[in-house]
Amino acid sequence: MLYQLLTEGKRRGIISYGVRKMEEAKTNELEEEAISAVFELFPLCRRVFFDALYESDDERVRLLTKVQFLLMTALLYRGRLNMTETALCISASKEQATRIVAPLVDAGLVERFYERSNRRTVYIRLSDKGMAFVRSLRARMAGFVLEKLSDLNPEDIKTLEESAVTLARILRKIEK
């Protein structure tokens, strides 16, 4: 009887080990699929959001790079960024960030400023002109997207909305 219990326990242990390994493999497969889907989002978003915007007749839009537009959008939501935060926001070095910001400052779209408490740290923010400009671009972009969404059924639109909100929430958690 003891021999049977030991044998049964070992057998169950092997089975549970096999089940764990199968679950781990399935989890790894799902994680790999999720990672692939996230990487697929970058070019898709570029095509859906930016390409239509850059087909515009507005000369100002063509002078603005996609990175500059993303930076201006970040400034719209965050209010201000120091140059380290700016570099992180656009995935660039501080030197590259400075070169990306300079034309925006020259065009009067972005302002550099210092805080009284720490004059060594340079911050940037949208100027009034920059705020109006980025809002008009976002409205135009929203129009392009809404036009494309009109081809979808209501269920797909709801799924897209829920998925976008969920993805943004999860990515913010990962970013921290």
C-alpha positions in Angstrom: 0.0 0.0 0.0 2.8 2.4 0.9 4.5 1.5 -2.4 1.2 2.4 -4.3 0.9 5.8 -2.5 4.6 6.6 -3.3 4.1 5.6 -6.9 0.9 7.5 -7.3 2.5 10.6 -5.7 5.4 10.5 -8.0 3.1 10.0 -11.0 1.0 12.9 -9.9 4.1 15.0 -9.4 5.2 14.2 -12.9 1.8 15.0 -14.3 1.6 18.3 -12.4 5.2 19.1 -13.5 4.1 18.4 -17.1 1.0 20.6 -16.7 3.1 23.4 -15.3 5.5 23.2 -18.2 2.6 23.2 -20.7 1.1 26.2 -18.9 4.5 28.0 -19.0 4.9 27.2 -22.7 1.4 28.6 -23.4 2.2 31.7 -21.3 5.4 32.2 -23.2 3.6 31.8 -26.5 0.9 34.4 -25.4 3.6 36.8 -24.2 5.5 36.4 -27.5 2.2 37.0 -29.4 1.6 40.2 -27.2 5.1 41.5 -27.8 4.7 40.9 -31.6 1.4 42.7 -31.6 2.8 45.7 -29.7 5.7 46.0 -32.2 3.2 45.8 -35.1 1.3 48.7 -33.6 4.1 51.2 -34.2 4.0 51.1 -38.1 0.2 50.7 -38.0 -0.2 53.8 -35.9 2.1 55.7 -38.2 0.1 54.8 -41.2 -3.3 55.4 -39.7 -2.5 58.6 -37.8 0.5 60.4 -39.3 0.6 59.5 -43.0 -2.9 61.1 -43.7 -1.9 64.1 -41.7 1.3 64.6 -43.7 -0.7 64.4 -47.0 -2.2 67.7 -46.0 -1.8 70.9 -48.1 -0.8 72.8 -45.0 2.9 73.7 -45.5 3.4 74.0 -41.7 2.6 70.4 -41.2 5.2 69.2 -43.7 7.9 71.3 -41.9 7.1 69.5 -38.7 8.7 66.1 -38.2 6.7 63.3 -36.6 9.0 63.3 -33.6 8.4 67.1 -33.2 4.6 66.5 -33.4 4.8 63.7 -30.8 6.9 66.0 -28.5 4.4 68.9 -28.9 1.5 66.4 -28.1 3.4 65.4 -25.0 3.8 69.0 -24.0 0.1 69.6 -24.5 -0.6 66.9 -21.9 2.3 67.4 -19.5 2.5 71.1 -19.7 6.3 71.3 -19.4 9.3 69.0 -19.7 13.0 69.5 -18.8 15.5 68.4 -21.4 16.1 65.0 -19.7 12.4 64.3 -19.7 12.2 65.5 -23.3 14.9 63.1 -24.4 13.2 60.2 -22.7 9.9 61.2 -24.2 11.2 61.0 -27.7 13.7 58.2 -27.1 16.7 60.4 -28.0 19.9 61.7 -26.3 19.8 65.1 -24.7 21.8 66.5 -27.6 19.4 65.1 -30.2 16.5 66.4 -28.1 18.1 69.9 -28.2 18.4 69.8 -32.0 14.8 68.6 -32.3 13.5 71.4 -30.0 15.5 74.3 -31.5 13.4 74.6 -34.7 10.3 74.6 -32.6 11.6 77.4 -30.5 12.7 79.3 -33.7 9.2 78.9 -35.1 7.7 80.2 -31.9 5.8 77.0 -31.2 7.8 76.1 -28.1 9.3 78.3 -25.3 12.4 77.5 -23.2 12.3 78.7 -19.6 13.9 78.3 -16.2 12.4 77.9 -12.8 13.4 80.5 -10.2 14.3 77.7 -7.7 16.7 76.0 -10.1 18.1 78.2 -12.9 20.3 75.3 -14.1 17.5 73.2 -15.4 16.0 74.2 -18.8 12.3 73.5 -19.3 10.2 73.7 -22.5 6.5 74.3 -22.9 4.2 75.1 -25.8 3.7 78.7 -26.6 0.2 80.0 -27.2 0.9 79.7 -31.0 2.2 76.1 -30.4 -0.8 75.2 -28.3 -3.2 76.4 -31.1 -1.1 74.6 -33.8 -1.0 71.2 -32.0 -4.7 71.4 -31.2 -5.5 72.1 -34.8 -3.3 69.2 -36.0 -4.9 66.8 -33.4 -8.4 67.9 -34.6 -7.4 67.2 -38.2 -5.9 63.9 -37.2 -9.1 63.0 -35.3 -11.1 63.8 -38.4 -9.0 61.4 -40.5 -9.3 58.7 -37.9 -13.1 59.2 -37.5 -13.4 58.9 -41.3 -11.5 55.6 -41.2 -13.5 54.4 -38.3 -16.8 55.0 -40.1 -16.1 51.9 -42.1 -16.1 49.7 -39.0 -19.1 48.3 -37.3 -20.0 49.5 -33.8 -18.7 46.4 -32.1 -15.2 46.9 -33.7 -15.2 50.6 -32.6 -16.1 49.6 -29.0 -13.4 47.0 -29.0 -10.8 49.4 -30.4 -11.7 52.0 -27.8 -11.5 49.6 -24.9 -8.3 48.0 -26.2 -6.6 51.4 -26.7 -7.5 52.6 -23.2 -6.3 49.3 -21.7 -3.1 49.3 -23.7 -2.3 52.9 -22.7 -3.0 52.1 -19.0 -0.8 49.0 -19.0 2.0 50.8 -20.9 2.0 53.6 -18.4 2.4 51.0 -15.6 5.4 49.5 -17.5 6.9 52.9 -18.1 7.2 53.6 -14.3 
